[in-house]
Amino acid sequence: MVSHEAAELGGTTKYHFVSSAYVSIGKSSKVDAGLNENGLKLYADNHEIFAKNKPVKLFAYLNGKPLANKPVNVASPEGWSKEVMTDENGILSFLPLWPGRYVAEAQNFEKVTGNHNGKDFDAAWVGSTFSFEVK
C-alpha cells in the first residue's frame, strides 16, 4: 500500500493518491483487507487467483463506508479500458478477457474546506488504484 497527499494544492483542491496491490511469494494465503488503512480502499475480498473469463469482484470503500454508485475505471494489459459502476454496497464486478496485470482506479471529489500545509482549500480529491494479476 502507498498513500501520499500532494504537498501543494492544485489550485484550491487538495489531492491524495493511494495505491495497493496483493503480493505473495510462495504459497498464497488469505489477505486481510482490514489491514488497508487508506481512506479510499479498492480491493478484492480475499487473495484469490483471478482467471480470464471468470468474474472479478472488487470492493470500494471511502472512510469505512461503501463508495456507492460511483464509476471505477478498469484497464487490461491489452489496452482495453472500461468504466464499471459500483452498486449501493460499493461492489463492482467485471469479466476479464485476457491474462495479465489489470489496474482498477476509483476516485472521489467533494467540496470541503480546510487547511493543508498552511494553505486553505475548498475541495478534496482522492484517487485509489488496485493492481492485480489475471492468469
N, CA and C atoms as a LAMMPS dump frame, in Angstrom:
ITEM: TIMESTEP
0
ITEM: NUMBER OF ATOMS
405
ITEM: BOX BOUNDS ff ff ff
-5.0000000000000000e+02 5.0000000000000000e+02
-5.0000000000000000e+02 5.0000000000000000e+02
-5.0000000000000000e+02 5.0000000000000000e+02
ITEM: ATOMS id mol type element x y z
1 1 1 N 0.843 -1.178 0
2 1 2 C 0 0 0
3 1 3 C 0.884 1.235 0
4 2 1 N 0.433 2.232 -0.733
5 2 2 C 1.101 3.521 -0.756
6 2 3 C 0.022 4.582 -0.624
7 3 1 N 0.259 5.569 0.219
8 3 2 C -0.673 6.667 0.395
9 3 3 C 0.131 7.956 0.459
10 4 1 N -0.235 8.921 -0.404
11 4 2 C 0.543 10.145 -0.474
12 4 3 C -0.36 11.334 -0.77
13 5 1 N -0.346 12.313 0.124
14 5 2 C -1.016 13.584 -0.149
15 5 3 C -0.01 14.494 -0.842
16 6 1 N -0.464 15.152 -1.912
17 6 2 C 0.406 16.096 -2.598
18 6 3 C 0.754 17.232 -1.635
19 7 1 N 2 17.662 -1.629
20 7 2 C 2.439 18.721 -0.731
21 7 3 C 1.774 20.051 -1.071
22 8 1 N 1.577 20.305 -2.36
23 8 2 C 0.974 21.554 -2.816
24 8 3 C -0.459 21.324 -3.258
25 9 1 N -1.275 22.328 -3.121
26 9 2 C -2.638 22.271 -3.628
27 9 3 C -2.603 22.414 -5.148
28 10 1 N -3.596 21.841 -5.806
29 10 2 C -3.806 22.073 -7.229
30 10 3 C -4.881 23.141 -7.321
31 11 1 N -4.475 24.402 -7.447
32 11 2 C -5.444 25.497 -7.353
33 11 3 C -5.911 25.591 -5.915
34 12 1 N -7.182 25.265 -5.677
35 12 2 C -7.714 25.258 -4.306
36 12 3 C -8.203 23.864 -3.915
37 13 1 N -7.646 22.845 -4.595
38 13 2 C -8.031 21.459 -4.326
39 13 3 C -6.869 20.696 -3.7
40 14 1 N -7.173 19.924 -2.663
41 14 2 C -6.192 19.042 -2.026
42 14 3 C -6.258 17.688 -2.728
43 15 1 N -5.104 17.125 -3.08
44 15 2 C -5.032 15.841 -3.786
45 15 3 C -4.379 14.778 -2.902
46 16 1 N -4.967 13.581 -2.952
47 16 2 C -4.466 12.447 -2.178
48 16 3 C -4.446 11.223 -3.097
49 17 1 N -3.274 10.608 -3.251
50 17 2 C -3.093 9.467 -4.143
51 17 3 C -2.852 8.205 -3.32
52 18 1 N -3.555 7.132 -3.671
53 18 2 C -3.482 5.866 -2.941
54 18 3 C -3.304 4.735 -3.95
55 19 1 N -2.495 3.747 -3.598
56 19 2 C -2.323 2.593 -4.479
57 19 3 C -2.099 1.353 -3.634
58 20 1 N -2.636 0.215 -4.094
59 20 2 C -2.411 -1.036 -3.376
60 20 3 C -2.396 -2.204 -4.355
61 21 1 N -1.746 -3.265 -3.932
62 21 2 C -1.677 -4.497 -4.715
63 21 3 C -1.432 -5.647 -3.763
64 22 1 N -1.916 -6.814 -4.127
65 22 2 C -1.612 -8.017 -3.36
66 22 3 C -0.344 -8.635 -3.942
67 23 1 N 0.571 -8.981 -3.056
68 23 2 C 1.805 -9.624 -3.477
69 23 3 C 1.982 -10.856 -2.602
70 24 1 N 2.231 -11.985 -3.235
71 24 2 C 2.504 -13.183 -2.444
72 24 3 C 3.723 -13.881 -3.018
73 25 1 N 4.477 -14.458 -2.118
74 25 2 C 5.66 -15.21 -2.504
75 25 3 C 5.475 -16.607 -1.956
76 26 1 N 5.618 -17.584 -2.832
77 26 2 C 5.381 -18.952 -2.402
78 26 3 C 3.902 -19.265 -2.394
79 27 1 N 3.48 -20.032 -1.402
80 27 2 C 2.089 -20.439 -1.306
81 27 3 C 1.205 -19.251 -0.914
82 28 1 N 0.128 -19.039 -1.656
83 28 2 C -0.782 -17.935 -1.357
84 28 3 C -1.506 -18.182 -0.046
85 29 1 N -1.824 -17.093 0.623
86 29 2 C -2.601 -17.186 1.849
87 29 3 C -3.645 -16.087 1.832
88 30 1 N -4.599 -16.168 2.714
89 30 2 C -5.664 -15.171 2.794
90 30 3 C -5.078 -13.82 3.183
91 31 1 N -5.571 -12.79 2.54
92 31 2 C -5.144 -11.427 2.821
93 31 3 C -6.239 -10.735 3.618
94 32 1 N -5.848 -10.055 4.676
95 32 2 C -6.802 -9.318 5.497
96 32 3 C -6.936 -7.903 4.951
97 33 1 N -8.024 -7.63 4.214
98 33 2 C -8.239 -6.309 3.622
99 33 3 C -8.373 -5.234 4.69
100 34 1 N -8.686 -5.615 5.92
101 34 2 C -8.794 -4.662 7.013
102 34 3 C -7.466 -4.008 7.359
103 35 1 N -6.363 -4.608 6.919
104 35 2 C -5.054 -4.015 7.168
105 35 3 C -4.81 -2.785 6.302
106 36 1 N -5.605 -2.631 5.259
107 36 2 C -5.5 -1.466 4.385
108 36 3 C -6.152 -0.29 5.109
109 37 1 N -5.342 0.648 5.587
110 37 2 C -5.829 1.767 6.381
111 37 3 C -6.121 3.009 5.548
112 38 1 N -6.012 2.912 4.226
113 38 2 C -6.243 4.071 3.368
114 38 3 C -7.695 4.518 3.43
115 39 1 N -7.916 5.831 3.302
116 39 2 C -9.27 6.383 3.332
117 39 3 C -10.133 5.874 2.205
118 40 1 N -9.563 5.748 1
119 40 2 C -10.28 5.193 -0.147
120 40 3 C -9.649 3.846 -0.455
121 41 1 N -10.389 2.787 -0.15
122 41 2 C -9.896 1.423 -0.357
123 41 3 C -10.544 0.828 -1.598
124 42 1 N -9.75 0.214 -2.422
125 42 2 C -10.216 -0.535 -3.577
126 42 3 C -9.491 -1.868 -3.502
127 43 1 N -10.24 -2.959 -3.353
128 43 2 C -9.6 -4.237 -3.07
129 43 3 C -10.5 -5.415 -3.44
130 44 1 N -9.891 -6.593 -3.484
131 44 2 C -10.634 -7.849 -3.616
132 44 3 C -10.855 -8.381 -2.209
133 45 1 N -11.916 -9.145 -2.005
134 45 2 C -12.268 -9.649 -0.678
135 45 3 C -11.181 -10.534 -0.094
136 46 1 N -10.519 -11.277 -0.929
137 46 2 C -9.52 -12.221 -0.466
138 46 3 C -8.461 -12.336 -1.547
139 47 1 N -7.292 -12.758 -1.165
140 47 2 C -6.271 -13.002 -2.179
141 47 3 C -6.688 -14.27 -2.918
142 48 1 N -7.119 -14.079 -4.132
143 48 2 C -7.522 -15.228 -4.919
144 48 3 C -6.819 -15.164 -6.255
145 49 1 N -6.79 -16.27 -6.928
146 49 2 C -6.207 -16.296 -8.261
147 49 3 C -7.316 -15.961 -9.237
148 50 1 N -7.167 -14.824 -9.901
149 50 2 C -8.156 -14.406 -10.88
150 50 3 C -7.849 -15.095 -12.201
151 51 1 N -8.9 -15.466 -12.918
152 51 2 C -8.729 -16.16 -14.189
153 51 3 C -9.527 -15.463 -15.279
154 52 1 N -8.999 -15.503 -16.503
155 52 2 C -9.741 -14.881 -17.598
156 52 3 C -11.076 -15.597 -17.765
157 53 1 N -12.074 -14.828 -18.168
158 53 2 C -13.451 -15.301 -18.359
159 53 3 C -14.129 -15.759 -17.07
160 54 1 N -13.571 -15.386 -15.922
161 54 2 C -14.187 -15.652 -14.623
162 54 3 C -14.398 -14.3 -13.935
163 55 1 N -15.623 -13.985 -13.481
164 55 2 C -15.886 -12.665 -12.912
165 55 3 C -14.929 -12.287 -11.781
166 56 1 N -14.488 -11.031 -11.823
167 56 2 C -13.672 -10.445 -10.761
168 56 3 C -14.592 -9.529 -9.964
169 57 1 N -14.577 -9.684 -8.642
170 57 2 C -15.408 -8.876 -7.757
171 57 3 C -14.48 -8.01 -6.904
172 58 1 N -14.704 -6.689 -6.955
173 58 2 C -13.907 -5.752 -6.18
174 58 3 C -14.817 -4.919 -5.284
175 59 1 N -14.233 -4.358 -4.241
176 59 2 C -14.944 -3.538 -3.272
177 59 3 C -14.3 -2.161 -3.216
178 60 1 N -15.114 -1.134 -3.104
179 60 2 C -14.626 0.24 -2.969
180 60 3 C -15.269 0.863 -1.73
181 61 1 N -14.43 1.347 -0.829
182 61 2 C -14.904 1.969 0.408
183 61 3 C -14.204 3.301 0.606
184 62 1 N -14.965 4.296 1.062
185 62 2 C -14.422 5.61 1.375
186 62 3 C -14.702 5.896 2.842
187 63 1 N -13.647 6.041 3.605
188 63 2 C -13.752 6.319 5.049
189 63 3 C -14.669 5.326 5.761
190 64 1 N -14.525 4.051 5.417
191 64 2 C -15.265 2.978 6.079
192 64 3 C -16.671 2.745 5.567
193 65 1 N -17.11 3.522 4.573
194 65 2 C -18.459 3.357 4.022
195 65 3 C -18.36 3.007 2.546
196 66 1 N -19.327 2.236 2.026
197 66 2 C -19.275 1.87 0.605
198 66 3 C -19.219 3.108 -0.3
199 67 1 N -18.359 3.055 -1.295
200 67 2 C -18.312 4.089 -2.329
201 67 3 C -19.41 3.718 -3.321
202 68 1 N -20.616 4.144 -3.015
203 68 2 C -21.813 3.697 -3.728
204 68 3 C -22.054 4.474 -5.019
205 69 1 N -22.438 3.71 -6.051
206 69 2 C -22.869 4.272 -7.334
207 69 3 C -21.852 5.236 -7.932
208 70 1 N -20.592 4.822 -7.929
209 70 2 C -19.508 5.631 -8.489
210 70 3 C -18.799 4.831 -9.582
211 71 1 N -18.285 5.515 -10.59
212 71 2 C -17.553 4.813 -11.653
213 71 3 C -16.153 4.418 -11.199
214 72 1 N -15.736 3.228 -11.612
215 72 2 C -14.378 2.746 -11.393
216 72 3 C -13.843 2.36 -12.769
217 73 1 N -12.674 2.857 -13.12
218 73 2 C -12.082 2.532 -14.405
219 73 3 C -11.228 1.278 -14.248
220 74 1 N -11.431 0.312 -15.128
221 74 2 C -10.658 -0.929 -15.123
222 74 3 C -9.895 -0.998 -16.437
223 75 1 N -8.57 -1.212 -16.363
224 75 2 C -7.731 -1.293 -17.559
225 75 3 C -7.029 -2.645 -17.611
226 76 1 N -6.957 -3.203 -18.818
227 76 2 C -6.325 -4.51 -19.019
228 76 3 C -4.926 -4.335 -19.599
229 77 1 N -4.142 -5.402 -19.615
230 77 2 C -2.804 -5.325 -20.207
231 77 3 C -2.859 -5.169 -21.735
232 78 1 N -4.001 -5.418 -22.338
233 78 2 C -4.157 -5.303 -23.789
234 78 3 C -4.572 -3.899 -24.221
235 79 1 N -4.691 -2.973 -23.268
236 79 2 C -5.08 -1.611 -23.594
237 79 3 C -6.577 -1.37 -23.513
238 80 1 N -7.339 -2.404 -23.204
239 80 2 C -8.784 -2.295 -23.033
240 80 3 C -9.057 -1.559 -21.738
241 81 1 N -10.02 -0.676 -21.742
242 81 2 C -10.392 0.071 -20.554
243 81 3 C -11.907 0.198 -20.524
244 82 1 N -12.479 0.053 -19.34
245 82 2 C -13.928 0.122 -19.201
246 82 3 C -14.274 0.787 -17.88
247 83 1 N -15.338 1.577 -17.888
248 83 2 C -15.855 2.171 -16.668
249 83 3 C -16.944 1.255 -16.118
250 84 1 N -16.777 0.821 -14.872
251 84 2 C -17.721 -0.071 -14.211
252 84 3 C -18.275 0.656 -12.996
253 85 1 N -19.58 0.646 -12.829
254 85 2 C -20.203 1.337 -11.692
255 85 3 C -20.251 0.435 -10.462
256 86 1 N -19.991 1.019 -9.301
257 86 2 C -20.199 0.285 -8.053
258 86 3 C -21.701 0.271 -7.768
259 87 1 N -22.135 -0.717 -7.015
260 87 2 C -23.542 -0.738 -6.596
261 87 3 C -23.67 0.018 -5.27
262 88 1 N -24.834 -0.057 -4.642
263 88 2 C -25.061 0.673 -3.391
264 88 3 C -24.19 0.171 -2.243
265 89 1 N -23.595 -1.021 -2.41
266 89 2 C -22.711 -1.588 -1.391
267 89 3 C -21.235 -1.38 -1.713
268 90 1 N -20.947 -0.586 -2.745
269 90 2 C -19.563 -0.335 -3.13
270 90 3 C -18.915 -1.495 -3.869
271 91 1 N -19.718 -2.397 -4.414
272 91 2 C -19.204 -3.592 -5.097
273 91 3 C -19.28 -3.39 -6.607
274 92 1 N -18.247 -3.836 -7.297
275 92 2 C -18.257 -3.845 -8.748
276 92 3 C -17.711 -5.181 -9.228
277 93 1 N -18.139 -5.586 -10.391
278 93 2 C -17.593 -6.819 -10.963
279 93 3 C -17.501 -6.659 -12.472
280 94 1 N -16.576 -7.402 -13.05
281 94 2 C -16.39 -7.393 -14.496
282 94 3 C -15.748 -8.721 -14.899
283 95 1 N -15.764 -8.982 -16.178
284 95 2 C -15.228 -10.231 -16.722
285 95 3 C -13.92 -9.933 -17.448
286 96 1 N -12.772 -10.379 -16.918
287 96 2 C -11.502 -10.133 -17.604
288 96 3 C -11.366 -11.078 -18.81
289 97 1 N -11.033 -10.509 -19.945
290 97 2 C -10.958 -11.298 -21.18
291 97 3 C -9.552 -11.76 -21.515
292 98 1 N -8.519 -11.159 -20.892
293 98 2 C -7.137 -11.502 -21.199
294 98 3 C -6.373 -11.759 -19.902
295 99 1 N -5.355 -12.593 -19.977
296 99 2 C -4.477 -12.75 -18.818
297 99 3 C -3.557 -11.535 -18.715
298 100 1 N -2.995 -11.318 -17.525
299 100 2 C -2.031 -10.244 -17.32
300 100 3 C -2.41 -9.331 -16.176
301 101 1 N -1.677 -8.24 -16.048
302 101 2 C -1.861 -7.302 -14.944
303 101 3 C -2.944 -6.285 -15.292
304 102 1 N -3.951 -6.21 -14.428
305 102 2 C -5.049 -5.252 -14.551
306 102 3 C -4.881 -4.171 -13.483
307 103 1 N -5.431 -3 -13.764
308 103 2 C -5.434 -1.91 -12.792
309 103 3 C -6.844 -1.333 -12.739
310 104 1 N -7.371 -1.214 -11.53
311 104 2 C -8.675 -0.582 -11.318
312 104 3 C -8.421 0.731 -10.584
313 105 1 N -9.158 1.78 -10.966
314 105 2 C -8.972 3.083 -10.329
315 105 3 C -10.318 3.692 -9.952
316 106 1 N -10.44 4.024 -8.667
317 106 2 C -11.624 4.714 -8.154
318 106 3 C -11.197 6.107 -7.72
319 107 1 N -12.155 7.028 -7.709
320 107 2 C -11.84 8.37 -7.242
321 107 3 C -13.064 9.021 -6.622
322 108 1 N -12.796 10.023 -5.818
323 108 2 C -13.887 10.77 -5.2
324 108 3 C -13.476 12.231 -5.106
325 109 1 N -14.397 13.111 -5.474
326 109 2 C -14.184 14.556 -5.4
327 109 3 C -15.313 15.131 -4.566
328 110 1 N -14.959 15.977 -3.617
329 110 2 C -16.008 16.604 -2.823
330 110 3 C -15.62 18.021 -2.446
331 111 1 N -16.649 18.839 -2.293
332 111 2 C -16.465 20.22 -1.852
333 111 3 C -16.381 20.209 -0.331
334 112 1 N -15.2 20.421 0.181
335 112 2 C -14.954 20.522 1.618
336 112 3 C -13.918 21.616 1.822
337 113 1 N -13.93 22.217 2.991
338 113 2 C -12.946 23.254 3.266
339 113 3 C -11.975 22.77 4.324
340 114 1 N -10.795 23.348 4.292
341 114 2 C -9.782 23.011 5.281
342 114 3 C -8.491 23.739 4.986
343 115 1 N -7.453 23.343 5.705
344 115 2 C -6.142 23.929 5.523
345 115 3 C -5.138 22.8 5.37
346 116 1 N -4.301 22.905 4.369
347 116 2 C -3.3 21.88 4.085
348 116 3 C -1.949 22.566 3.903
349 117 1 N -1.032 22.266 4.79
350 117 2 C 0.305 22.856 4.743
351 117 3 C 0.253 24.39 4.682
352 118 1 N -0.646 24.973 5.483
353 118 2 C -0.737 26.42 5.589
354 118 3 C -1.548 27.106 4.504
355 119 1 N -2.192 26.325 3.63
356 119 2 C -2.995 26.919 2.554
357 119 3 C -4.423 26.404 2.639
358 120 1 N -5.384 27.308 2.475
359 120 2 C -6.796 26.935 2.517
360 120 3 C -7.206 26.224 1.235
361 121 1 N -8.053 25.202 1.38
362 121 2 C -8.609 24.527 0.207
363 121 3 C -10.122 24.485 0.334
364 122 1 N -10.799 24.358 -0.828
365 122 2 C -12.264 24.292 -0.828
366 122 3 C -12.793 23.032 -1.511
367 123 1 N -11.881 22.109 -1.84
368 123 2 C -12.276 20.835 -2.44
369 123 3 C -11.18 19.811 -2.162
370 124 1 N -11.57 18.548 -2.152
371 124 2 C -10.609 17.469 -1.936
372 124 3 C -10.876 16.348 -2.931
373 125 1 N -9.808 15.857 -3.519
374 125 2 C -9.873 14.731 -4.452
375 125 3 C -9.005 13.618 -3.898
376 126 1 N -9.519 12.393 -3.961
377 126 2 C -8.723 11.229 -3.598
378 126 3 C -8.911 10.189 -4.694
379 127 1 N -7.813 9.578 -5.096
380 127 2 C -7.855 8.523 -6.102
381 127 3 C -7.123 7.311 -5.578
382 128 1 N -7.66 6.135 -5.888
383 128 2 C -7.066 4.891 -5.405
384 128 3 C -6.985 3.892 -6.539
385 129 1 N -5.816 3.275 -6.697
386 129 2 C -5.669 2.211 -7.693
387 129 3 C -5.425 0.886 -6.984
388 130 1 N -5.877 -0.181 -7.616
389 130 2 C -5.64 -1.534 -7.13
390 130 3 C -5.167 -2.347 -8.326
391 131 1 N -4.015 -2.961 -8.2
392 131 2 C -3.417 -3.739 -9.267
393 131 3 C -3.483 -5.22 -8.921
394 132 1 N -3.836 -6.046 -9.915
395 132 2 C -3.957 -7.478 -9.665
396 132 3 C -3.694 -8.256 -10.954
397 133 1 N -3.332 -9.489 -10.784
398 133 2 C -2.952 -10.363 -11.896
399 133 3 C -4.083 -11.304 -12.255
400 134 1 N -4.319 -11.479 -13.547
401 134 2 C -5.281 -12.444 -14.058
402 134 3 C -4.498 -13.511 -14.793
403 135 1 N -4.706 -14.768 -14.429
404 135 2 C -3.997 -15.898 -15.061
405 135 3 C -4.741 -16.427 -16.253
